[in-house]
Structures are given as structure tokens and as C-alpha cells.
Amino acid sequence: MDEFKVKNFDLQKVQNQTRHKTDGLSSSTLVLRRGQAFTVTINYDGRPFNPLKEKLIFQIVLGPLSVEVPVSRFAQPSLTQWTAALERSVLNPTGPRALSVSLSSPASASIGVYTLQMRVEAHLNVKTHSLGQFTLLCNPWCQADSVFLESEDLRTEYVKSDIGLLFKGSPGNIVSRPWSFDQYEKGILDICMKLLQLSPQHQADMGKDLQNRSNPVYIGRVISAMVNSNDDKGVLMGNWSGDYSGGVNPSKWSGSADILRMWAETQFRPVKYGQCWVFAAVMCTVMRALGIPTRVITNFNSAHDTNRNMVIEEYYNETGEKLSIGGDSIWNFHVWVESWMKRPDLGRRYDGWQVLDATPQEKSAGIFRCGPAAVKAVYEQKVDAQYDVPFVYAEVNGDVHMIIVRDGKVLSKTVDKRRVGALISTKHPGSMRMQDVTSEYKTENVELPSRTPFLAPSAADTRRYRLQPEAAVEREDFKGVAVSLQLLKAPVVGENISFNVTITNNEAAPKQLKKHVNAQNKEYNRNPTGTFWEAHDDVKIGPNETVTIHHEISFKEYMLKEAAEDSLVNLAVVIEDVKSQERVLASEEFSIRTPSLDIQIQNELSVINNTPQLATVIFTNPFNVAVSGELTVSGSGLLEEKAQMRLTIQPRETIKKPTSFTPRMAGAKMLSASLVLENPPTVLHGFKTINVQAS
């Protein structure tokens, strides 16, 4: 009985993960947050541990990095170094004997998968024991951590929540798209850690990469590059061609787990295909899983200014057809993420939300990635602040020049100062509403004498720009006639598009006019394709008269060829004065929303964990023809596997499809449904948030 003999160890997984707020995260290891103590129990035989006779030393190993931490009887937890202190010794004459040790990591420890060992050094021998592995994450609950977020409500939303809304469409007709971030799904955390391990930085210099992983700025740059597959073994391959054969149409994804699992199960081959909202949603999953507060942002009318002159040139012919000339474009919407972190490299005033964009658009230091760009630096036009502030600034600012051309000659020009960055939005914390964050990125278009003038980021083009206090839309060359377009209701797939063209004669003489109206289908990220509908009329207008002309575009005329959840239309009108041959243009880009699915829960106010429940998906076919497709119902923490069924629905028929589910996690959860129709090729969505009560 005179020897202290270690029998086994207990990493106290349930208790530690509850204290570290990592319960629910699925991993093959214990999951902890840095800057916080955790308890290890040592079960032993023989006499009690005697610090005068033996030493206990923990060895904490991360790749080639390791630290030795002797167990002390009196050590206080430290936020700057690893510590190990004896908690208590349980003496039980009949049962097992146990020793509890409190280990504590520094708040700036590198995140990663650690190996934990313990050495017992006695007078005559040394024994080393392996305790297993633990995954260490960032800790937004710890004040000393550089991702600390003060509000518990915001930590719940931006770290713990696994449900979200992505906003798409156009500012006048916003599409709310449900997304399941899935960070609690089986194996997802381990896959997220794999992204760090497979990064080019880790492959090139493991030790340096692991040391740098203490810094969320570094982590954000690595993940931004690894979510796309352009330079590495990253997760997603982008495709904007409209041809998604050999992969999945980006509109059909509804959560991150399918994508991350497919990547892991195919030996890290890129998953086909992603577009901006998919890249952003997967990046949000990874960052939240790593413990970094993150939210998804949509910038409506996002500028892609290829020649860096802060002006987006759009060209039309004289009948209102938009032309694919010039390299500039405005994406109807573009989606990125913001992550919350300190910026010691920039100074305290730039702490807070940082833009990170995984969509491969332009290279940053030779790699397709973007950020972290401090939102405050974008607001202040501080273009010398790393990383990629000028690129983000250009996405939310810039004048749009709409130019009518014929045979290479400019016939007229209209300037719009408000369209770019018209609305920047995210999901409101704690609800399924939209939150407008435009004012965090930009001010109203007024003169700002105290601001640094914008310096274009190209070395060749060093012109300076200021925001001007001019009207939002200026019409050059032609003041005699004004024209505007007005949609009469938000367009929905299956219904006609109704709009008015309003023409005003500003002069005291009658006019003979030609009216050309042109509608083109478009992808959200580029100029429109060919015209699918047009109208050409002669209009007589009296002195100082205003006339309004009504138009309808039928569903048959705009029906899509490829499945999408929201199609986009570029509508333009050109008014030509026959006598003077002067022209004026008005244009509108808008989304045509798909009808939504309705989900009803049988006992909505008493959904209890581990208790079977019933949901019903309801849909009325709005089309004049029978439609066929596949209905999928899914919900992280609600359904073990997706429920899928084939449907054929007659014209105007209402279907009700029941699905049973058993919640396995308390808290706010989301049940989502998607219906992929073949004809017309359309993707429909619906969702229901459910508050699951503890059993």
C-alpha cells in the first residue's frame, strides 16, 4: 500500500462540456473553450497521492508544440498560461480512490485538437499515461479572449444558434431563405477542424500555423480561403453558368451538413456547386463551430468595379435592351459573413464586426479569399487598413452610369448615386426578421468634409473621390421628358408581372414620342441575357401632361428554363422624342419570388425534447397545369434523417403532407421544407421555427 498507482482517468465529458457551453457539439474528443478551467479525475490504487513523494506533470501537445504543466496544490487559474491545480482527493475505504485536477488554458491558446498526457515522477521510476484528446475552441464568454462578445443574447444568436435566414432577390422584393447551419450535427465539428489541418498554411509549416491559430484574424483568413476550392483542397466549387450537371444546383442546398459531409466522405474533393450564399452559409457554420461569433450579411446591388474607378457603367441600346459590354457589373445581391473579433493589428477602434468573404472573386495576397476587413474601416474609407478594405468599400459604394449607345456613340446618360449598396441586411437576433445594417457600412450620400477622400486601390489609378451632395438620380442631356417604372405588386412565379410606365412632358409644347419597353432574364451576378418580352409604341403627349401606360407580362412569357428559387428580371424603358431624337431611360431590376410552403405544427406551444411531434406541410398549386416534384423536410436537432417524397399536384389543388419528428435538443430549432418542381423548373421553400422545451 505504499505506492500511488494510477488506474485510469475520467475526462468528465458531460460536466466539462456543459460548463464550457460546448454540449451538443458532436466530436470524437472532449470539446473545450480556451481561457476556462476543466476538471480531470484520476482514479488510483494504493496510498493517496503525496506531493512530497511524487510529482504529477501534465503534458499538453498540439502537433510539434507542447507544454509541461506541473500539478500544484495552490495554483490559481491563469489567463496567460496553462495551469494545473489539485481540486480535491476523495478517500473511500471501500470504493475507488480519486484525485481531481483543475486544468486551465490561456485565453490566447491556439485552437486545435490537442493530446493530453500525464507523467508520474516518483523516487525510482517515471510513468507516462495517455488521457486522450480534446478539441480547444475560441471562447466568446471569456473577457480575455479576442472574440469576447458582451451580450448573452448575441452569443446565443451568433455562436450557439444553428438556424438562419439568408436574404436574396432585390431590395424591392426580398426573398427570405431558410438555412440550417448544422454545427451540432454528428461529426461536423471534426470536419471543421479538418479545414484547418488541410490548409496550405498548415501543410507548409505546421508549427507556425499552429502558433498563429491563437489569432481569430488569421483563422478567418484561412477559413475564407478553405471554404472555396480555388487554391487548395477547399470545400466548394463555384458555378454561375446555369449548367449544374455533374453536381447540385446551388438553389437546392438547404443546410451546411450535407456539403461538409460530402467533402469529407470524398477524401476532400470539392463539392459541386456553390454560389455566394452557399459559400457564406458554410463559412458561418465553420466559424460558429470554432467559437467565433459570426453572422451572414446580404449586400443588395453589390458593385463589381473591375477598372477601379468607382463608377459602374451599364450600356443599353436605343430600344432598352441592356448590353453585355464593359467589365463592370452589379450583382443584385451578394452574400458574405461578418465575424466578431479584436483587431490589435489595426488598433482598438476597429475591434468588432469584420467582413470575411469565401466567394472566390479576387485574390488577396495571391489566394482567393477576402478579409477580415473591419466594418468600421469600410465606413471610414480607411483603405490602407488590412485586409481588403478597398474591395469591400467598392462593393457598397459607387455611382451607376446608365448609358444609351448606338454604333459606339453615346446618345444619353443617366447617373444613379444610390443604387449600389442600397440595402445591407442580416437576420435579426432572436427572431426571423431582417435587420438593416446599411448605416454600419456607409453614410447617406452627403458631403463629408472630415472624411479621408477615397483612394482607389489600383496603383495606376490614384484619382480621389468624395461623396457628392447631388440628387440621387441625375438625367443628363435631356430634360424635356421624364420617365419612371413602377411595379404594381411584388411579382410571384405563376402570376403575371404588372407594371406602369409613367411619362411626363416638362415642356409647354406637345410631343410625339416613341416608347420602347424591354424585359430580360438575368443571373444575380451578371448582365442579363437576351430579351424575352418587349413592347414598342408611339405616344402623343400634350403640353406639361403626364400619362401612365399599363403593361402585363404573362407567366408563359417569363417562365424559367433552369430550376431556381427566385428569378431576376431587368426591365427597362426608353422614351425617344421623335423631333429632337433625344432619349431618356428608366430601369428596374427585380426578383420573381416562388410561392412558399406552409408548415403547421400539431402542438406548437408544447414541443418537448425527446417527445414525438407531428408537422404538416401545406401547399396549393398556383399554376394552371399539374406539377410534379420532390418534397424534402429537414430539421437539425429535430429529424435524424430528411423525409423525402415524390408528389404530383393538380392545378389549384391543395396538398397536406404529414411528417413526424422527435426533437433531440432543447432551444430554438427550425423545420424547413423544399419542393423541387420539374415543370415549371422551380424550387419552393418554407420554414417554421420551433421552441423545443426541455423534457
N, C-alpha and C positions, 0 to 999 in steps of 0.2 A: 504493500500500500504506500510505499514511499516514493512512487513515481507518478508524475502528472502525465496522463496518456490521453491524447486526442482521439475520440471515437469517430465523430462526424460533425457536419456543420449544417446549420439551417439559415438560409438567406432571408427568411421571414418575408417571402414574396408578397403575400396579401397585405400584411401590415405596412411594409415599406412602400408598396405602390399606392396604397390608399393615402398615406402621409405625403407622398410626392406628387399626388394628383396624376398618376400615370395608370391608374386602374382602368381597365377597358382596352388599353393598348395591347395588341397581341404580338408577343415576341417569344423566341426560344430562350431568352435570357430574362433576368431581373431588369426592370426599367426604372431608372432613377433620374432625378434632376440635379444639376450641379448647384453648389452653394448650400447644400442641405444635408443634414446628418441622416444616416441609415443604420439599422441595427443588424448585427450578425451574431447568431448564437453558436457557441462552441460546446458540443457535448463531449464529456470526458469521463475517463475511469481513473481510479486511484485517488491519491490525495488531491486536495484543492490546489489550484494554481497559486504559486508563491513567487512574487516578483523578485525575491532575493535569490531564488534558486534557478529560475528560468526566465528567458525573455521571449515575448511574442512579438514578431515583426511581420506586418502585412506588406506584401509586395503588389503594387498596382501597376499593371502592364498594359500599354497601348502600342502595339507594333514594336518598333525598336526603342520606344520611350518607356522608362519605368521609374517608379519612385518607391523608396522604402519608408514605411511608416511604423515606428515602434509603438506598441501599446503602452499608454501611460495611465497611471491611476488618477491623475488630476488634470489631464489636458482639456482645454476649452476648445470647442469647435472654432475653426478659423475660416475666414472668407478668402484668405490669400494662399493657404497651403493645406495639404492633406493632413488630417489628424486622426488618431485612434485613441479612444479613452475607454477604460473599464467602466461598464454601467453597473453591473451587479453580478454576484455569484449566487447561484441557487443550490443550497445544500439540502439534499433529500436523502436520508439514511437508507430508504428502501428503493427509491426511483432513480432515474438518471440524474447525473450532475451536469449543470450547465453554467456557462460563463457568457455574459452578454457584453459585446463590444460595440461602441458607437463610432462609426467611421464617418468622416465628413470631408467633402470635396471642396476645393476653392470655387468661388463664383465665376472664375475665368478659366476653369478646366476645359480642355478640348473635348468636344463631343465625339462619341465613337463607341465601339464595342471593346470593353476592357476585359482583361483576365485578372482574376483575384487569387492570390496565393498567400499562404501563411507559413512562416518558419518558426519552429520552436527550438530555441537555443538553450540547452542545458549544459551542465558542467562537462559531461563526457561526450554528448552527441548532439547532432543537429538534424532535425527532421523537417521536410518541406511538404506541405499539404496543398492540394489544389481545391479551391472552393467553387470554381465555375466562372461564368461570365456575367457581366452586367452591361447594359447599354445606358450611356450617360447623355442626357438631353439638356438643352438650354432651359432656363428657369425664369419665366416672366413673373413668378411670385416672389422672387428674391431681389431685394432692393439693390444689391451689389452687382447683379447680373446686368450685362449691357442690353438685354432685351426686356428689362423690367417694365411692366405696364401697371399703372397705379390702380385702375378701376377693376374690381372683380367682375362686373358686368361685361367689360370689354375683353377681359381674359377668357371669360366663358364663351363669348362670341368668336374671338379671333384665334383661340388656341384649341378649346375643347369642342366647339360645335363641329359636327360633321355634315351639316346641311347648309345649302346655299342657294342663292339666286344669281344667275348671270343675266345681264341685260344686253339685248341685241336690238336690231331693227334700225329705226331712225328716231330723232328727237320727238317728232310729232306722233309716232306710232311705235311705242317701245314694247318689245317682246320680253316678258319675264320668263327665264328658262330655269327650271329646277336642276340642281346638280347635287350629287351625293359625293362628299369628299372622301368618305370611306377610310379615314385613318385608323378606325378601330377594327376594321375587317381583318380576318385571320392572315397573319404573315406580312401585312402591309408595312409595318414599321421596319421589319428586317429588310424588305425590298428598298425602302427609302434610305437606309444606311448603306445599302449596296451601291446606290448612286454615287456616294462619296468615295467609296472604295474603288469604283471603276473609272473615276475621273482621270483625265490626263495628268493633272497635278499630282495625284496620289501615285500613279504609275511611274512618273518621272522622278519623284523624290518623296518617298513615303514619310520619312522623318519630318521634313519641312512642312508637308501637307498636314500631318497630324498636329504639329505645333500651331499652325495657322488656324486650325479648326476651333480655336478658342474664340475667334472673332466672327460674329454674325455677318459682317460686311464681306469677309472672304467666303463664308459659307454661301451667302446669297449669290455671289458671282459664279461659284462652282455649280450650284443647282440650276441657275439660269441657263448655263451652257449645257448641262446634262439632260434637261427636260426635252431639248431638241437633239436630233441625231446628226447634225451637220458636220461636227468636228470630232466626234467621239462615239462611244458605244451608248449614246443617249437614247431616251425613251421613245420619242415620237418623230415620225417623218411628216413634214408638212405637205399638203397638196391643195392647190387652189384651182386646179384645171377643170373641175367639173366631172372628170372621169376618175371614179374611185374603184375601178376593177382591180382585183388583187388585194383589196383591203376593205376597210369600213368607211362609209360615208361619214364625215365628221359630225353631221347633224344627228346621227343615230346613237352617239355615246351619251350616257346619262350619269356616269359616275367614274371615279378615278381607279377603283379597284380592278375592274376588267382590264384596263390599259396597263397598269403596273404589273399585274399578274401575267398578262400575255408577254410582256417584255422579259420578265424573269424566267418564264417557262420555255421561252425560245432561245435560251442562252444569250439573252441581252441583244437580240436583233431588234431594230427599230419597229415600232408598232405603226401600221398604216391605217388611218391617216389622221392628222390633226390640223386644225385651223386655230386662229388666235385664242378663242375662248377655251378650247381644249388644252392648249399649252398652259394658259393661265390657271385653269382649274386644277390641273395635275400639279403645277408648281405650288399652288396654295395647299394642296394635300401634303406635299413633302415638307414644306416649311412649318406647317402646323404640327405635323408628326415630330419634327425635330425640336419643337418647343418655341418657335419664333412666331410671334403674333403676326398674322397675315390676312389680308382681305383682297377680294377681286374687284378691280376697277374697270369701268367701261368709259371710254372717251368717244362721244358721238361726233362725227365729222372730224376724223383724225387725219391730219395732214402728213403726206409723204413728199417732202420738198426735196427733189433729187438734185437740183442745182444750187441749193443752199442760199437762195436769195430772199427767203421769207415771203415769197409770192407764189401762189398756186395758179397756174394758167390752165383754163379749161377752154377748149375750142369747139364751136358749133358751126354747122353750115347754115345757109340762109333760110332753110326750112325747119330749123330747130333740132336737127339730128346732132347729137354730141359725137365728136370725132376723137379717134384714138391717136392723137398726135401730141407730142410733148411727153416728157418723162414723169411729170408731176401727177399725183392723184390724191383724192380724198377718200379714205375708207369711211363708209357710212358709220361704222363703229370699229373700235379696236379695243382689245381687252388685255390688260396686264395685271400684275399684283402690286400691292404695297406691303412692305414688312416693317415692323416697328423695331428700331434699334438706335443705340447711341452712335454718334459719328465722331470719335476722338480725332480722326484724321482731318476733319473739317472744322471742328470747334462746336461747342455746346449748342449754339443757336440752331444748328442743323440736325440735332437729335430728333427722333420721331419717325414719321412715315417716310419710307424710301421706295421709289419706283424700281421694280425688277420686271423684266420682260423676257420671257423664254421663247417668244415667237422669233424665228430666225429672219431678221430683216437686214441688219447691217452688223459688221464686225466691230467689236470693242477689244482693242489690243490684240487683234488678229484672230479672235474667236467670235462665233455667233452667240452673243449674249448682250444684255443691256442692264446697267445699274450695278449697285444701288445708287440711284440719283435722288438726292434729298428733295422732297416736295417743296420745302421752303426755299431751296436754291433755285428751283424752277420758277417759283413765284417771284423771286428777287432777280431773275435773269442773271444769276451768278454762273456764267458759262465756263469759268475756269475751275469750277468745283467738280472733282471726280465723283461718280463715274457717269458719263454720257448725258449730262445735263442739257447740252445744246440740242441733242437729238430729241429728248422728251419735250423741251421748250418748243421746238418747231412743230411737234405733233399737236400742241394745244393752242398755238398762235399762228397768225399769218393771214394776209389778205387773199381773197379769191378774185381773180380777174376772169370774167366770162366774156369771151371774145368771139364775135361772129366773123367768119372769114369766107372769101370766095377767091379762088385762083391765087391763093397765097397772100391776098390783100385783106387788111383788117377793115371791116365795114362798120363795126361799132364795138364798144367795150362797156361792161358793167362791172363795178367793183363792190364786193361784199366783204365787210370787215368783221362780221360777227359769226359767220358760218363755222369756221374752224374752232374746234373745242367748244361747240355750242352748249354741251351738257356733259359733265363728268360725274359719274354716279357709282354708287356701291350699295350693297344691301344694308339696310338699317339694323343696328344691333338689337337683338331681341325681338325682331318682328320680320315679316316678309314684305315690308315696304321698301321703296327706293329712297336712298339718302343722296341729296345733291351735294357734291364736294367741289364744284367748279371753283368756288371762291378760294379754295386752298391752293389752287394752281395759278389763277390769273385774276387780275382786276378787271373792272369794266373798261371799255376802250376809251380812256380819257388820258390826257397828257399827265405824265408822271415826272415832274421835274427833278425829284430827288432820286429817281432810279438810275442805275447804270444803264446806258444805252446797250441794246443787244448787239453783240459782236458775232457775226455769222461764223460758224466753226471751221470754214474752209480757209486754208492759208492763202489761197488765190483770191478769195473774195472777202475783203475786210471792210465792206460797207457797214455803216451803223444804221440801226433802225430804232425809231421811237413809236410808241402807240400814239396815234393822232386823234384829236377830238372831233373828227368828221362824222357825218351821218353814217349809219350802219351800212346802207347801200347807196352807192352813187351811180348815176347813169351818165355816161359821157356822150358827147356828140349830138344827142337827140333829146330835146326837152319837150317837143310838141305833143307827144303821145306817151302816156304811162300805161303799163300793163301789169296785171298780177294774176296769180293762180291760186285757187282755193279749193282744197278737198272738202267735200260736204260731210263726210263721215270717215272714220278710220277704216281703211279697206281690209276686208276679210276674205280669205280664199273661198271661192264658191259664189261670191256675190259680185255684182257689177262695181266698177270704180266710178264714182260720181264726183265731178268737179266743175267749177265755174271758171271761165276766163273773163276778167273784168278789164275793159279798155276805157281810158279817159282821154278825151281830146282837150288839151290845155290851151288851145288857141281859139280865137273868135271867128274862125272860118271853118266850113265843113270839110271833111276829108274823105278820100277814097282809100281804103286800106286793104291789104291782103293779110290774112291770118293763117299761120302755119302752126299746127299742134303736133307734137311728136312724142311717142312713148317707146322707151327701150328697156328691155330686161337688163339687169346688171348683177354682177357679183359684188359683195360688200367691199372688196378690197381693190377693185379696179374699175376702169371706164366701162360704160355699157357696150353691149353687143348690138346687133342690127335692130332696126325698127320693127316692132310687132303691131303697131297701130298708129295711124296718122289721120289728120283732118286738115283740109285746105279750103278756105272760104274767102269770098270778098265781103267786106264790111263797109257800109256807109255810115258815117258818124257826123252828127251835127255840131255846130259851134259849142264848145265848153260842155259837151254831152258825155255822159258815162253810160256804156252799155255792158250788160252781163250776158254771156253766152254759156249755156249749159251743155256739158258733154257726158256721155256714159261709155265706158269700155267694158264689154261683156267678159264673163269668166272664160268663155271659149277662146277669146282673143288673147288672153294673157296666160293661159294655162301652162304650167311648167313642164319641162321635159325630164328633169332630174329631181329626185326627192330632196326637198329642203323643208325646214320648219318655218322659214319666213323668206319670201322672195322680195326682191327690191326692184323698183321701177324708177327710171329717170324720165320725168315729164318736163317738156319744155314748150314754150310758145314764143314765136317770133312775129311781131307786128311790123309790117312794111308800109310806109307811106308811098303810095304809087307815084305821086307827083315828085317828091323830093328824093325818093329811093332811100330815105333814112330808115333805120331799123332799131327796134328795141326788143329785148329778150327778158323773159322771166322763166325760172326753172324751179323744180321741186323734186327732191328725191325722197321716196317714202317706201316703207315696208308693207307688204300684204301679209297680215297675220293669218296663221292657221286657226281654225276653231279649236277650242280647248276641251279636254276631257274633264268630266266632273267626278270627284271621288267622295263617297259618303262612308262614314264610319258608324257601325251599328250603335255602339255605346260610347260616343265620342268623349263624354266627360268622365268616363270611368275606365280608361285604358290602363290596365295594371300589368306590371312586369311579370313575365312567365305565365300569363293567362291568355288562352286563345281568344282572338277577336275576329270580327268579320268586316271586310271593306267591300264596297260595291263601286265598280267603275261604270259610269253612265255616259253615253254618247248618242247624239241624234245626228244622223247623216244629213247634212245640209244640201247635198248635191242632187241633181236630177237623175243620176244614174246609181245603180248598185255599186258599192265599193268593197274591195277585199283587202285584207292585210293582216299583220301580226300584232297582237296586243301583248305588251310586256309590262308586268307590275313588279317593282323592286322597292326595297327599303332597307338601308343599313341599320342593323340592330332590331329589325322587325321581321324580315324574311331571311331564312337561311339561304334559300336559292330563289332566283327570279321565277315568277309564274308567267308562262307563255302560252298563248292560244291563238289559233287561226280564226278569223272572223270574215263573214260576208254579211253586209248590211244593206238592206233595200233602201231606195230613195225615201227620205223623210222618216225612216224607221228609227226608233229609239231602242238601244240595247242596254241591258243591265247585266254586268258580269261580276259575280261574287268571287272574292279571294279571301281565304282565311290566313291569318298571320298570328305569330306568338312573339310579343316583344321580349328581347333578352337584355335590354339596357334601359334604365330609367332616364328621364330627361326629355328634351325636345328632339323629336325624330320626324322624318319625312317619308311618306309613302308616295312614290311617283309612278306614273303610268305613261307609256308612249305607244302610239299606234302608227305603224309604218304602212301607209297605203300604197298600192301599186298603181292604181289609176283612179283619180289623178295622183301622180307621184308626190306624196306629201307626208311629212312627219308631224304628228299631233302630240301634244304633251298635256299633262295635268299633274297636279300635286296636292297633297294635303299634309299640313303639319299636325303632329300628334304629340300631346304632352303625356308621356308614359310615367305613371306613378309607381313608386317603389312598392313591392309586394309586402 
